[in-house]
Amino acid sequence: MSRYKLVAFDMDGVLVEMKSSWRYIHECFGTDNSETRKAYLNGEISSQEYMDKDIAMWKSIGKTVHDIEAVFENVPVMKGAHECMHALKAEGIETAIVSGGLGILARRIAGEMGMDYVIANEINENMEKGILNVSPKNKDIPLKNLARKLRVEKEEIASVGNSKYDVKMFKVSGMGIAFNPCDDIVVADADVVIKEKDLSLILPYILE
C-alpha cells in the first residue's frame, strides 16, 4: 500500500499541456498582457493586481465569464492523466488541483477525471475582479491548509509541478515530482524528474 494519502497537482503544463491558462485566454482573445506580466515578475504589482488587470483587459473588449468557459471547453488533458487518476483513486489516494491558473478550467478537468479537490483562482461573475485563492509565489499555503483539513501529514503528500512556482509545494510534501519541467529550478528541487509528457509515469513512484 502506498504511503501517500494525497497527491497535489499543478494544472498548467501538468494536467494540460498549455503553460498558462491565463496566457491561453489572451492568445484566444487577441489581448496582450506582456507589460503587466513584466511588472509582476519584477515585483512591481501583486498577484491580485496582476489578475485584476488581465480581467479588466478582457472586460474592456466585451468578454464575459461565459466566453472564457467556451474557450476552455475543448482543451485536452495531458496524456496519461485519466489513467493516473483512475489508479490513484483505486488505491484510495485523494487528489487535488492546486493552481495559480483559472478555476474555470480546473473544475472542468477535475470533474472529467474524478479528482477530489480544486484550489485555483476565480473570476467574479461580473468580470470586476479576480478571487485570489492561490498566489503563484506561495502555493505551499493552500496545500498546507488542505492537508490540515484532511489531517494528512507532510510525509503522506506527493506534489506534481512543472515550474519554480511549484517548489514551495515540494517543500511541504513528502515527495516532489517535476513533471514536464519548464525551468532548472524545479528540476533541482524535485525528488523525481519526468520529462516525457505522460502523467501515468508518475505512478510507479507514488504506488511503490
N, C-alpha and C positions, 0 to 999 in steps of 0.2 A: 504493500500500500504506500502511496506517495506521502511524503511528509508535508506536502503543501496543501493548504486548505483554500487559498485564494490566489488567483493569477490576475494581475492588473495589466491591461494592455493600453498603450498609447494607440491612437486611431490613425492619424495621418502618417502614411508611409509604413504602417504596420498592418492594420486591418483593411486598409485601402491603399492603393499604390500612390495616389496623389500626395505630394509632400506637404501641402497645406490646404485644408478645406476653405479657409478664408481666401487664399490666393486664387483658388479654383473659381470662386464666385466672381472675383474681379475679372478673371480671364473670360468667363462666360458673359458678364455684363459689359465688358469693354471699358472698365474703370481702372485707374492707375493709383495705387497707394504707395508707390516707391518712396515718396518723401516722408510719409507717415511711418513707414517701416524703418527707414533710416533713423528717424527721430527716436523710435522705440529702442532700436538696437544701441543707440548712443546714450540711452538713459535719460533722454530729454522729456519723454512722456511716459505715463504709467500704462499698465496693461488695460486698465479701464478706459483711459483716454484713447488708446490705440483702437480698441473695439468700437468706441462711440464714433470716432472719426470715419472708420470704414462704413459703419451703418448709415451715418449721415450722408456719405457719398452715394450709397445705393438709393437711399430715400430721395435724394435730390434729382435722380433721374426716373423717379416714379416707380421704383421697385418695392415689392411687398414681401412679407414673410412667405406668402404662398408662391411667389416667384422663386424664392430660394429653395423651397421644398421641391418644386418642379425640377430645378436644376440637379438636385441630389438624387432624384427618383431612381435613375438607372446607373448610378455609379457602382461598378462591380467591386466585390470584396476580393481580398488578396487570395491567391492560390493557396489551398490547404486550410483556409480559415474554417470552413464548415466541418471538415474532418477533425481539426484541432478542438473546436468547441464540443463536438459530439463526444470525443474521447475524454475530455476533462469532465464533462457532465456525467459520463458513465462511471467515473471514479469518485463522484460526489464532490468535486472541486468547484468552488464558486468562481465566477469570472466577472470582471468589471472593466469598463472603459474609463480611463482617467485621461482626459484630453483637453488641451487648450483649444481644440477645434470646435466646430459648431455642433451643438446638441441635436439640431435638426437631423443631421446625418448620423450622429452617434446612436440616436434612438432607433432609426431605421435599421442600422446594421445590427444592433443588439437584438432587436425584435426578430429579425430574419434568422439569427443564429442561436437564439435562446439564451443570450447572456443575462446575467443576474442584475447587474448594476450599471448605471450610466452617470458619470460625473463629467460634465462638459459645459461649455459656455453657451448662453442663450441670448436670444433677441426678443425684446418685448413685442407684443402684437402690433403696436403702432409704429414700430421702427424708430422709436425715440432714443433708445439706449441699449447697451448690452448688459447682460447679467453675468457678472464675473464669478464663476464657480471654481475655475481652475486658472491660476496665474501660471503661464508657461515657465516662469522663473522659480516657482515654488510648488511643484507638483507633488512634493512629499506631504504637504499639509492635507489635501483631500484624501490621499491614500491612508495616512495615519488616522484620520478621522473615521474612515470606513472600517479600518482594521479594529479600532477601538469599539465601534458599534457592533462588529461581528465577534468580538473577543478573540481575535486572531493575533498570534504573536509574530514578531518580525521574521523569525526563522520559518514560519509557515506560509510566507508570502513569496511569490515569484513575480517579477516585473519584466515586461517586454516593451522595449522602446527603440527608437532609431536615431535620436539626436541628443545633443548636450543637455537639452531641457529634461531629458528622462533620467539623468544621472542622480538627481535627488530622490527619485522613486527607488532607484537601485539601493541607495544608502539606507532606506528604511525597509528593505526586503532581504530575505534570506538568500535570494539569487537574482541577479540582474542579467537579462538576456538582451544583447544588442542584435536586433533583427533588421536586415536591410539597412545597415548603418549609413548615415549621411555625413558623419564627421568623425575625426580621430578621437575626440574627447569621449564620446560614448563608448567607443571600442576600448579605450584604455581603462575605463571604469567598469566594464562588464565582466561577469564571470564566464559567460558564454557568448561567442560571436557567430552569427549565422548570416552569411552574405547572400545565399540563394533565396529568391522570393518564393518561398513555400513555407507557410506557417506551421504545417504539420511537423516540420523538422525540429520544432522546439519540444515535441512530446517526449522523446527519449530522456531529456534532461529533467523534465518535471515528473515523469512517471517512473523513473528509475527505482 
